[in-house]
Amino acid sequence: MSEPLEVQQNTQFQLDLKTLIGLLAGFISIAGVYFTLTSEIAQLQLDNIRIQSSVLLNEEFRIKWPRGELGALPDDARQDLRIEYLQRDLEAVEALIQKHFNEHDAE
């Protein structure tokens, strides 16, 4: 039978240079993979937060815009103004027509 290995304060341990370089390369590659995965997870978490924020803003816009709670576009304001002018013109034309028929009926 072989004797159990005893490790003491003055025990010597020998590694050849090739093994030492291989161990060092393995540790470096494991550290690189760890930091790469950590940064990718952090980026995905940030992207997820941005997406959630965009979804909430879209939901708020989708609900509030039709109600008019977010204001109106400048084109909408111009269109409303044109409609108002057209309504006034139509009322004036209707008044003229009514006046013309009233005068025609009076004859």
Secondary structure, DSSP 4 states (H G I P E B T S, - for coil): -PPPP---TT------HHHHHHHHHHHHHHHHHHHHHHHHHHHHHHHHHHHHHHHHHHHHHHHHHHHTTT---HHHHHHHHHHHHHHHHHHHHHHHHHHHHHHHHH-
